[in-house]
C-alpha cells in the first residue's frame, strides 16, 4: 500500500498525495553501482524462477547461482546502455554549448 504524503497549503487546505516507495529505479544508470545492478538482476531471476502454478519459492542463494550463469550477457547490456547514455549526454551538452 502506498504511503500518503500530507502537505498543507494556505488557508488550512490539506492535500493528500501518494508517495511512491523508492525501489532504486533511477532514470540514469550511472547512479547505480554494478553491485546494485547485480542484486536487482538476482531479484528479477528469483521472481522468474518462482513464477508459475505449483512452483515452490526460490531462495536468494538459489537465485544467485542461477543468475550467475547469465550475468555476463546482462552486464554487457548494462555497460553498453551506460556508454550510450553518456554519449547522448555529451552530445546534448555539445549542442547546448554551441
Secondary structure, DSSP 8 states (H G I E B T S, - for coil): --EEEEEEEGGGEEEEEEE----S--SSGGGS-HHHHHHHHHHHHHHHHH-STT-----HHHHHHHHHHHHHHHHHHHHHHHHHHHHHHHHHHHHHH-
